[in-house]
């Protein structure tokens, strides 16, 4: 099937898809789920190519694997685990069993405990030792940071709780800058580490504890933990009532729906957090029930496969024209690249096609004045994914929002249409002539025929954010199944951790550099000479 798709791609590669985009194609190459419209008409996928992609999806067994995931089977085969972040948002979907046991009572009990604690923090019942919690610092890394940090930013208009801050980097500047802006007596610190051993997180947590001890008698009384290591959290001084655990069938980059989302719940309140969960649940229902031609996660995945594995476009730009989603590209970098950045299939054989693309991006319109030059006129094709809301939250500035929307739509149109040499000549014919006209015109040519998709929705709110995140989660799932890889392990992060642990005493001068390569040894020597 890969060969058929590549042959079809080669056959249509010289076609200008601008010529294909009429009203009929706009209707046929788009789909809606709830209030979300997904438009992929501005790509070179035609009906035949789409049929081949759907055949690939069906031959890969996506439907069966999807059912296995939702039913709690251990589809994370390399670690022998179920993949059930969907259970965290299964508010009224019935039982979900893992090894014959229904996990939903535990999920709902933890959610209720989170809601009770978040309410206490918000209404002042949990006052700390300064009379009122004014700031919350979430200390985590990877999925324990990117998810809640992205969501807190995305739902800023709904904040009516304490200010939220996020610390992730082991660089001391990160934690020092954050602590400097807070008062220990009125700050709640949330330590997010499932094992309570993550070196970056625990290093920052100990720094925060020492900072708090300067002004607060009982430091543990103003800490909460998102962890399953009850013994370690107790040793740290955190009361069990403020420890919220989650099972090993929730991967870090899929964990914002549960205890890792506690900072978000404190910021926006339990009701809004439940709306966020229901948005994710709505996308789950859509993904499980919609036909492939109407299924947004499947279509988004198939477009990604067409561009990356079939056309050979190695990167994917995520471009939200929604400043609230400014952290979404970073969040999706981990979600997609850690999940599908693999080199072998489930059986250990080398992949026959490339794995996931490089994911990057920034919000519009900022990106237009930064990297869009490369997207429009560079030598490599970079597929783009635009996200845009019909309305913002600043009703008195709606005209400005309309300008934002116009910019988004204009960029996707410009990528498709481009500008040929005749049009470019006409642009500057009043200023130049002869050879200089030709030279100047060539600089103004846009090749066009550059693909993009657009995800449009009415407004960014908790329910909508839940839908968008779940849409991308399921896109990763579909792409992973089609590629035949395990999207739910991340062995690629292990080697660097192991080597860092071994190098720390060398950097500290407690061990010599014997056994290290010449480059590493020389760099250690330079940095030690300069005070490391």
N, C-alpha and C positions, 0 to 999 in steps of 0.2 A: 504493500500500500504506500509506503514511503516513496518508492520509485515512481509509482503512478502520479502521486502528488507533485513530485519534483518535475516529472515530464510535463504535466499540465502547467506548472508554473513557468517552465521554459517556453512553452507554446504561447503564453499570453503576456510574457514579460515586456514586450515592446508596445503593448496596447496602452493608450492613455485612458485611464479610467474616468477622467473628467467627462469623456464623451458618453459614458454609460450612465451617469447619475441624472436620471430624469425622475419624474414624480413616482413612477412605478417602482423604480429601484429603491428610492428613498423609503417607500412603504415596505418593500420586500426584504430589504437588508437593514431592518431595524426590528426591535422587539421591546416590549414593555412588561414590567413587573411592578404592580402597584403604581406608585407615582414616579418610577424611574423609567426613562427611555434610553435605550442603548442603540446608537446609530453606528453601523459599520459600512455604510454605503460608500464612503471615501476610501475604499481599499480596492485592490485588484482581484478580490475574490468574486467569482461569478457563480452562477447556479451549479455548474458542473464541478467547480472546485469545492464549493460548499458540500455538495453531495459526497465527494470523495473524503472530505474531512469528517463528515458524520459517519461514513463507513469506517474510517479509522477509529473513531470514538467507540463505535459499537463493537468492532473486532477486538478492541482493547479491553472490553468487559467493564466499561465505566459504570453502567447501571448496577451490575451485580456488586461491584466494589463499593459503590455508593450505599447500597442497602446493607452491606456488611459493616460499613463504618457506623451508620446510624443505629444498627442493632447491637453494637458493642463488641463485635468480633475483633481479634487482635491483628488489625491490618498493618500495624507497625511491626513488621515481621522480624527485623533485626534485633529489636528489643523485646519482642513478645508482648506488646501492649495494645490495648484498645486505643482508639483515637476519638475522644468523646467531648471535645470542647462544646459541641452542639448541645450536650446534655445540660450545660450550665445555663442555657437560654431556653430550655424546654419547660416553660412555665406551666403549661397545661397540656402537654403532648402525650401523657401516659408514661408507663414504666419503661426504663432502659436498663437492660441487664448486662452485667459483666460477670462471667463465670457463674451464671445462674442467679446472681443477686441483683435486685433492683437498686440502682445507685441514686435514684431520684429523691428518696427521703433524705439522704445525707446532703445532697445538693441543695435542697430547699431549706433544710435546717441551717446550713452554713449561710445561705442568703439571708435568712431571717436574723441570724446573729449579726451579720454585717449591717443590716438595716437598723437593728437596735443600737449598735455602737455608733454608726454614722449619725443617727438622730441625736444621740446623747452628746456627741461632739458639736453638732450644729446648734442644738438648743441650749448648750451650756451645762447640761447635766453632768457631762464629763468635762470638768473645768481645768484639769491639770492643777498645778500649784501656783498659777498666776491669775486664777479667777475666770479665765476664758481662753479657749484655744483660738488663736488668730491665724496661725500658720501651720500647714502640714508639709512635712518633707518626706517624700518617697525616695528611699534609697534602694536601688536595684540596678540591674544591667540587662541588656538584651531585651527579651520579651517582658521582663519585670519592670522595664523602664519605658521602652518605645511605645507600647500599647497605651498605658494610662497617660503618658505625656502627650501623645498625639490626641487622644480623646478629650482630655481636659482642655487643650487648646481649641479643638474643634467645637466644643460645646460651651465656650466662654460666655456667650450671651445668657446661658442658663445658670451661671454661677450665682449662688446666694449663700454660700458657705465660706469657710476659711480659705485664705489664699493657699494655693498649692505650688510646691516647688519640687524639682526632680534632680537627683544627684545620681550619676551613673559612672562617670569616669574615675579611675583610680588616680588620675592626675590630681594632686592636692588642691589645685586652683579651683576645681569644680566644687568640692565640698566647702572649701574656705569661703569662696564668694557667696555661696548660698547661706551658710551659717551667719555670715556677717550681716545679712539683711533681716535676721530673725532674732526674737527674744527667747532665750531658753525657757523662761517661765511660762510662756504662752504658746509653745511649739509642741506639736505632736510629731514624732518621728516614726515612720512606717518602714520596717526593714523587710524587703521582699526577696526572699531566697528560699526555695523549696527545701533545700538540705541544710540551710543556715551555715554553709561552708564556702559559698562563692567568694573567692579571695578579694575581688574588687569591692563587692558589696559589704563584706564583713570588715574590711579595712576602713571603709567610709563610715560604717556603723559605729565602730570603736572610736573614731575621731569625733563623731557627733555625740557619743556618750560622754567623752571627756569634756567636750564643750559644754554640755548641759550640766555636768557635775560642778562647774564653776559657780553656778547660781542656784541649782536645784538640789534639794537634799536627797530625794528618792528618784534617781534618774530613770530606773526601770518603769516608774509609774507613768511616764510620758512617752513610752515606746509601745508600738504594736508590731506584730510579726505576721507575715504572710508566709507560712512555712508548715511543713509536716514534722519537723524535728523538735518535738515537744521538750525533750531533755535539754537540747541546746538553747532553746528560747528561754527555758526556765533558768539555766545557768547565767544567761544574759540579764536576768532580772525581770522578765516580762511575764505578767500574770496570764494564766491560761485563758482567761476571759477575753484577752486581747490578742489571741493567737488564732489565726484563721488558715486552716490547711486545705490543700487540694490534692487530688489523687494523681498517680503517675500517668493516667490516661489524658491528662491535660498538659500539652506541650507549652513551653514558655511563650513562644510567639503566638499562641492561640489562647492566652490565658486572661485577657482583659475582661472577659465575661464573668469571671469569678472573683475570688479574693484579691487577685492582683489589681482589680478595678476598684479597690476600696477608696483610694484617693479620689477617684472620679465620683464615687457615690457620695463622699463627704462634700465634694464641691457642688454637685448639682442636686443632691437629695435622692432618697430611695425611690420616690415615684418616677422621677425622670430617668433614673438608672434602670428601672423596670421597663420603661418605654424603650430604652436602648436595647435591652434584652429582647423585647418583643419585635423590634426591627430585625434583629438577627434571626429570630425564630420565623418571621414571615419569609425571609429569604431562604431559610432551610426548607420551608413548605413548598415554596416555588421551585427550588432546585430538585426536590423529590418528585414533583408532580407534573411540571411543564414538559411538553414535548421538546425535543432537541431544537427545533426551529424557533421555539419561543422561550428557550431556557437561557437566561442571561449568563449565569456562570459558565455554562457549556459553550455558548457562543463567544464569550470573551476569551475563553481558553483556546478555542479553535482558531480565532483570529491571531492569538499569540503564537500558536504552533505554526500557522501559515507563514507568519513573518519571520520567526526565528529559525525553526527547523527546516522549513521548505524554501523560503526565499534567502535565508542566510543572513538576515539582519541581526547583528549580535547584541544590540542594545534596545532598550524600551524606555521612552521618556514619559513620565507621569506628570501631567501639567494641570493641577487644580486651579481653575479661575475662581477661587474661593479661599480667601486668606485664612479662614478658620481651618482649612485643611493643609496648612503650610507644613505640618509634620508628616502628612500622609506619605509623601515619597520616601522619606527615611524609614517609616514603618513598613512600607511595602518592600524596601530593600531587604530587610530581614525576612519578612514573611515569604517572599518569593525566592531570594537567593540562598538563604539557609535551607529552605525546604527542597528546592529543585536544583541546587548546585551540586549535583552528584555525577559520578563518572561511570558507575556500574549499575546494572539492572538488579532486580530483586534476587536473581539467581547467581549474582556475582560476575556475570559476563559484561564485557565492555559495551557501552552504549553504541548503537549503530548510527545515531544522530547526535547532534550537539544537545547538551542539557540546557537549563534555563538561561535567559539573557541577563545582561547587566541592566539593572533597574535603577533609574536615577530621575531627578527632576526637581523643580521648584515651582512655586505658585506664579501664575500670570497676574499682573503684567510684568512683574519683575524680571522674569526669564526672558522676555522679549528684548530687554536691554542688556542681556548677558550672553546666552548661548544659542538663541534662536538663529543667529547668523549661521552657525554651523549646521543647524537643522535644515535651513532653507537652501543654502548654497554650498555646503560642504560636499565632499566626494563620496561620503557614505550615507546610505539611507537609514534614517532613525524613525521607526514608527512611533507615533505620538498617541497618548491617551489623555483627552481633555475631560475635565469634570467641571460642570457649571450649574449653578442654581438660578432659577428664574428670579428669585427675590433674595435680598439680604435682610439683615436685622435692623438696618438704619433707614427707617421709613422716610425720614426727612431728607435722605440723600439718595433716593431711589434713582434719580436721573444719573447720578454717578455710577450706580450699579448697572444701569443700562449701558453705559460706556464700557464697563467691564465685560458684559455679555457680548457686546459688539466686537470687542477685541478677540474674545475667544472664538467666535464663529468666523471672524475674518482670518484668523491664523489657520484654521483647518481648511478654509477655502483657498487660501494662498498656497498652502502646501500641495493641494491637489492641482490647482490651475497653473501655478507658476507664471512666468512671463517669457515669451520667446524673443528672439533677436529683433524681429521687426517691431514689436511693441517697445522694446528697449530703445531702438533707434528713434522712434517717434517721441519718446520721453525727453531726449536731449538734442533733437535735430535743430532746435532754435539756438543752441549754444555752441555746437561743434559741427564740423564738416570733414569730408575726406577721411583719411586714415585715423585722425583723432576721433571722429564720430564713431568709427567702427570700434576703436579701442575702448572708448567710454561706454558704448552700448553693451559690450560684452561683460563689463563689470556689473551691469544691471540686469543680466539674464538670470531668471530663476528657473531651474529645470522642472519644478513641479513634479506631478506624478508621485508624490510622497504621501504614504498612507497615514491615516489617523482614524481614531474612533472617538466618539463623544458620548459621555454619560451625563444626561441632563435630569434635573429633579427640581421640584418647586422651591424647597428651602432646606437649609441645614438645621436639623433638630435632632433630638436623641433617637427617635425612631428611624429617621433617615440615615443617621450615622451607623446605626446597627445594621441596616440593610447593606450599606456600602461595604463595611468591613466583611460581613459574611459573604457578599458577592465575590470579593477578592480571595477570601479563604477557599471557597469552593472552586474558583478558577485555578488556584494552585493545586487543589486535589485532582481536578480533571487533567491538567497538564501532566501531573506526576503519574497518574494511571496510564495515560497514553504513552508516556516515555518508558513505562515499566520500572519506575524507580520508587524508593521509599521516601516520601516527602516528609516523614515525621521523625527521622533521626538527624543527627548533626555531628557525625564523627570528625568532620573537617575542622572543628574548633579545638579538638583535643590536643593535637601535637604541639601547637603553640603554647598551650597552657602548661604542658609537661616541661617543655624547654624553658619557659619562664621561671618555673619553680626551681629548676636546676641552676639557672643563671643568676638567681637573686643573690646567693652567697658569693658568687664570683664578682658581681657588681659591687657588693658591700665590702669586698676585700677580705672576706673570710675564707675564700678558696681561690686556688690559682686557675689559670686559663688552660691548663693542660687538657687535651682532648677536644678543644674547640678549634674550629677552622681558623685559618689565618685572618680572614676578614673580621670575624666576630671578636677574636682575641685583640686585634688592633683597635677596634672600636671601643672595647672595654678599657683598654689602656688609655686611649684618648680621653674618654669620659671620666675615668678615675683621676687622671692628671688634672682635669678641669673641675674637680670637686664633687662628682656624683656620690 
